[in-house]
Amino acid sequence: MCSLSVPPPACLLQPCPITQRLMLGPGPSNVPARISAAGAQPMLGHLHPETIEIMNHIKSGIQYAFQTRNRVTLAVSGPGHAAMECAIFNSLEPGDSVLIAVNGIWGERAAEIAERIGAKVSTIVTSAGGYFKNEEIEQALDKYRPMVFFLTHGESSTGVVHPIDGIGDLCHKYNCLFLVDSVAALGGAPIYMDKQGIDIMYTGSQKVLNAPPGTAPISFSERAWKTKPISYFLDMSWLANYWGCDDKTVRAYHHTGPVSAFYSLRESLAILAENGLDNLWKQHKEVAEYFHKGLEEMGLKLFVQDKKLRLPTVTTIVAPPGYDWREITGYIMKTYNIEISGGLGVSAGVVLRVGLMGCNSSKANVDKVLEALADALKHCHKSRV
């Protein structure tokens, strides 16, 4: 008599083929064969000498990508949200004051996370597609006197790349840490962590780096991680030791790191180093401008009007009047096997978003998505407006 009351799931007793798609949404992006092959290498223990050497390579790669010499530089085991929580948990305690710049969904998320740990949250808010002048930021720093100021470098929900110059100096003038989310922009738009006075910065593996989701590079200045956070898993004192970022000679067990993901991240950082940041920044700018020109020639409008504020990695297009954006994205997925997406947060229902990140940032891909958009506008239902 069988003792099992739950039978083996029928869905797991057959193969699960995955369709190859061109991933031109705001992330994840396509993973190049070289990075996939790296992730498929044989498993190692999370503290084997070879794994530690790979982790050291990753640290060096992140320091290059971030343009920092911070000793405490590593990859969090988790997506970009894990890095966001790691940054906030390790810089704030209950009752601490934090100022959040909200120009899209990521400022909203940061504010919610800070509120959940009992921080005193103040916000400055701008309209979707806008940005904050340094004068506005200084006025808010003077008014609220926060311990931490949070800013999104690449706001993927609205398609804005926020200017960074001068903000770090303002933060330090008011004895405040400068925390930057560069998940959607890192590698595709210039940023210089040390030169620009950034104290904490993080990104994700699945955007310009073209690695699978699940690892999140992060870096802290020496003055930026002195708290004992509410989270054990994201405690920077433990993570710094696990990654060999402290003065201890022995790395203690903290958690079992995603070793295969480390292989992939190491390879993605190697590709970034081989191409060079200057070349990647130039590539993303040129491809984005080529795309914007093509969209305007089709009669479509860009959501971010100021060209200097347009995020090179994620373009936001005003949803064509009279069309259902879901029908457009669905048609393009079904007909061309290309993913583009609608808006998120404040831009939901307002824009279409197209990501051109890392290996996906090419004029050939622009031509494909322009063709798909033009075809969708011919075949999708248009109502009277």
ZIPE-V561485 format. One record per pair of residues at least 4 apart in sequence whose C-alpha atoms are under 7 Angstrom apart, sorted by the first residue. I is the first residue (numbers start at 1). J is the second residue. D is the distance in whole Angstrom. If there is no record, write none. Layout:
{{I J D} {I J D}}
This chain:
{{9 13 7} {21 337 5} {21 338 6} {22 30 7} {22 337 6} {22 338 5} {22 339 6} {23 29 5} {23 30 6} {23 338 6} {23 339 5} {24 29 7} {24 338 7} {24 339 5} {24 340 5} {24 354 6} {24 355 5} {24 356 6} {25 339 6} {25 340 4} {25 341 5} {25 353 6} {25 354 5} {25 355 5} {26 156 7} {26 314 6} {26 353 7} {26 354 6} {26 355 5} {27 206 6} {27 207 6} {27 355 7} {28 206 5} {28 207 6} {28 213 7} {29 206 6} {29 207 6} {29 210 6} {29 357 7} {30 210 6} {30 360 7} {31 35 6} {31 36 6} {31 210 5} {31 211 6} {31 212 7} {32 36 6} {33 37 6} {34 38 6} {35 39 6} {35 211 7} {35 264 5} {35 267 6} {35 268 6} {36 40 6} {36 264 7} {37 41 7} {38 263 6} {38 264 5} {38 267 7} {39 260 5} {39 261 6} {39 263 5} {39 264 5} {40 260 7} {43 260 7} {44 48 7} {44 51 7} {44 259 7} {46 51 6} {46 256 6} {46 257 6} {46 259 6} {47 51 6} {47 52 6} {48 52 6} {49 53 6} {50 54 6} {51 55 6} {52 56 6} {53 57 6} {54 58 6} {54 266 7} {55 59 6} {55 243 7} {56 60 6} {57 61 6} {57 266 7} {58 62 6} {58 266 5} {59 63 6} {59 73 6} {59 74 5} {60 64 6} {61 65 6} {61 269 5} {62 66 6} {62 217 7} {63 67 6} {63 68 5} {63 69 6} {63 73 7} {64 68 7} {65 187 7} {66 192 6} {66 193 6} {67 192 5} {67 193 6} {67 194 7} {68 193 6} {68 194 5} {70 219 7} {70 220 7} {70 221 6} {71 245 6} {72 219 6} {72 220 6} {72 221 7} {72 240 6} {72 245 5} {73 218 6} {73 219 4} {73 220 6} {74 217 6} {74 218 6} {74 219 6} {74 243 6} {75 215 6} {75 216 5} {75 217 4} {75 218 6} {76 83 6} {76 215 6} {76 216 5} {76 217 6} {76 218 7} {77 214 6} {77 215 5} {77 216 7} {77 257 6} {77 258 7} {78 82 5} {78 214 4} {78 215 5} {78 216 6} {79 83 7} {79 204 6} {79 213 6} {79 214 5} {79 215 6} {79 216 6} {80 84 6} {80 183 7} {80 203 6} {80 204 5} {80 216 5} {81 85 6} {82 86 6} {83 87 6} {83 202 6} {83 216 6} {83 218 7} {84 88 6} {85 89 6} {85 113 7} {86 90 6} {86 234 5} {87 91 6} {87 200 7} {88 92 6} {88 114 7} {89 229 5} {89 230 7} {90 225 5} {90 227 6} {90 228 7} {90 229 5} {90 235 7} {90 236 7} {91 224 6} {91 225 6} {91 227 6} {92 96 6} {92 119 7} {92 227 7} {93 119 6} {94 117 6} {94 118 4} {94 119 5} {95 118 6} {95 119 5} {95 120 6} {96 119 5} {96 120 6} {96 147 7} {97 119 6} {97 120 5} {97 121 6} {97 146 5} {97 147 6} {98 119 7} {98 120 6} {98 121 5} {98 122 6} {98 146 5} {98 147 6} {98 148 5} {98 149 6} {99 121 6} {99 122 5} {99 123 5} {99 146 6} {99 148 6} {99 149 5} {99 150 6} {100 107 6} {100 111 6} {100 122 6} {100 123 5} {100 124 6} {100 149 6} {100 150 5} {100 151 7} {101 107 6} {101 123 6} {101 124 5} {101 125 6} {101 150 6} {101 151 5} {102 107 4} {102 108 6} {102 123 7} {102 124 6} {102 125 5} {102 126 7} {103 107 7} {103 125 6} {103 126 5} {103 127 6} {103 128 6} {103 130 7} {103 131 7} {104 108 7} {104 128 6} {104 155 6} {104 157 6} {104 158 6} {104 346 6} {105 109 6} {105 157 6} {105 345 5} {105 346 7} {106 110 6} {106 152 7} {106 155 7} {107 111 6} {107 152 7} {108 112 6} {109 113 6} {110 114 6} {111 115 6} {111 121 7} {112 116 6} {113 117 7} {114 118 7} {114 119 5} {114 121 7} {115 119 5} {115 120 7} {115 121 6} {126 130 6} {126 131 6} {128 158 6} {128 346 7} {129 158 6} {129 159 7} {129 160 6} {129 303 7} {129 304 5} {131 162 6} {132 136 6} {132 137 7} {133 137 7} {134 138 6} {134 167 7} {135 139 6} {136 140 6} {137 141 6} {138 142 6} {138 170 6} {139 143 6} {140 144 6} {141 145 5} {141 146 7} {141 174 7} {145 174 7} {146 176 6} {147 176 5} {147 177 6} {148 176 5} {148 177 5} {148 178 6} {148 179 7} {149 176 7} {149 177 6} {149 178 5} {149 179 6} {150 178 6} {150 179 5} {150 180 6} {151 179 6} {151 180 5} {151 181 6} {152 180 6} {152 181 5} {152 182 6} {153 161 6} {153 162 5} {153 180 6} {153 181 6} {153 182 5} {153 185 7} {154 160 6} {154 161 5} {154 162 6} {154 182 6} {154 183 7} {154 184 5} {154 185 5} {154 311 6} {155 159 6} {155 160 5} {155 161 6} {155 184 7} {156 160 7} {156 184 6} {156 314 6} {157 343 6} {157 344 5} {157 345 7} {157 347 6} {158 316 6} {158 347 6} {159 304 7} {159 310 6} {159 311 5} {159 314 6} {159 315 5} {159 316 5} {160 304 7} {160 309 5} {160 310 5} {160 311 5} {161 309 5} {161 310 6} {161 311 5} {162 309 6} {165 196 6} {166 170 6} {166 196 7} {167 171 6} {168 172 6} {168 178 6} {168 196 6} {168 197 4} {168 198 6} {169 173 6} {169 197 6} {170 174 7} {171 175 6} {171 176 5} {171 177 6} {171 178 6} {172 176 5} {172 177 7} {177 199 6} {177 224 7} {178 198 5} {178 199 5} {178 200 6} {179 198 6} {179 199 6} {179 200 5} {179 201 6} {180 200 6} {180 201 5} {180 202 7} {181 201 6} {181 202 6} {181 203 7} {182 186 5} {182 201 7} {182 202 6} {182 203 5} {183 202 7} {183 203 4} {183 204 5} {184 207 6} {184 313 7} {185 189 6} {185 313 6} {186 203 7} {186 208 7} {187 208 6} {187 277 7} {187 280 7} {187 281 7} {188 208 6} {188 280 6} {188 281 5} {188 284 6} {188 312 6} {188 313 6} {189 281 5} {189 312 7} {190 281 6} {192 196 6} {193 197 6} {193 198 5} {194 198 6} {199 220 6} {199 221 5} {199 224 6} {200 219 6} {200 220 5} {200 221 6} {200 224 7} {201 218 6} {201 219 6} {201 220 7} {202 216 7} {202 217 6} {202 218 4} {202 219 6} {203 216 6} {203 217 5} {203 218 7} {204 215 7} {204 216 4} {204 217 6} {205 209 6} {205 210 7} {205 211 5} {205 212 6} {205 213 6} {205 214 7} {205 215 6} {205 216 6} {205 265 7} {206 210 5} {206 211 5} {206 212 5} {206 213 5} {207 357 6} {208 357 5} {208 358 4} {209 268 6} {209 269 7} {209 358 6} {210 268 7} {210 358 6} {211 264 6} {211 265 6} {211 268 6} {215 261 7} {220 224 6} {220 225 7} {225 236 7} {228 235 7} {229 235 6} {231 235 6} {235 239 6} {236 240 6} {237 241 6} {238 242 6} {238 254 7} {239 243 6} {240 244 6} {240 245 5} {240 246 6} {241 245 6} {241 246 6} {241 251 6} {241 252 7} {242 251 5} {242 252 6} {242 253 7} {242 254 7} {244 251 6} {258 262 6} {259 263 7} {260 264 7} {261 265 6} {262 266 6} {263 267 6} {264 268 6} {265 269 6} {266 270 6} {267 271 6} {268 272 6} {269 273 6} {270 274 6} {271 275 6} {272 276 6} {272 277 7} {275 279 6} {275 280 7} {276 280 6} {277 281 6} {278 282 6} {279 283 6} {280 284 6} {281 285 6} {282 286 6} {283 287 6} {284 288 6} {284 312 6} {284 313 7} {284 361 6} {285 289 6} {285 312 5} {286 290 6} {287 291 6} {287 361 6} {287 362 6} {287 363 6} {288 292 6} {288 312 5} {289 293 6} {290 294 6} {291 295 6} {291 366 6} {292 296 6} {293 297 6} {294 298 6} {295 299 7} {295 300 5} {296 300 5} {296 301 6} {300 320 7} {301 317 6} {301 318 5} {302 316 6} {302 317 5} {302 318 6} {303 316 5} {303 317 5} {303 318 5} {304 309 7} {304 310 6} {306 310 7} {311 315 6} {313 355 6} {313 356 5} {313 357 5} {314 353 7} {314 354 6} {314 355 4} {314 356 6} {315 353 6} {315 354 5} {315 355 6} {316 351 6} {316 352 6} {316 353 5} {316 354 7} {317 351 5} {317 352 5} {317 353 6} {318 350 6} {318 351 5} {318 352 6} {319 325 6} {319 350 6} {319 351 5} {319 352 6} {321 385 7} {322 382 5} {322 383 5} {322 384 6} {322 385 6} {323 381 6} {323 382 5} {323 383 7} {324 328 7} {325 329 6} {325 342 7} {326 330 6} {327 331 6} {327 380 7} {328 332 6} {328 376 6} {328 380 7} {329 333 6} {329 340 6} {329 341 6} {330 334 6} {331 335 6} {331 376 6} {332 336 5} {332 337 7} {332 338 6} {332 372 6} {332 376 7} {333 337 4} {333 338 5} {333 339 6} {336 372 7} {340 353 6} {340 354 5} {341 352 6} {341 353 5} {341 354 7} {342 348 6} {342 349 7} {342 351 6} {342 352 4} {342 353 6} {343 347 5} {343 348 4} {343 349 6} {343 350 6} {343 351 5} {343 352 6} {343 353 6} {344 348 5} {347 351 6} {356 360 5} {356 361 4} {357 361 5} {360 365 7} {362 366 6} {363 367 6} {364 368 6} {365 369 6} {366 370 6} {367 371 6} {368 372 6} {369 373 6} {370 374 6} {371 375 6} {372 376 6} {373 377 6} {374 378 7} {375 379 6} {376 380 6}}
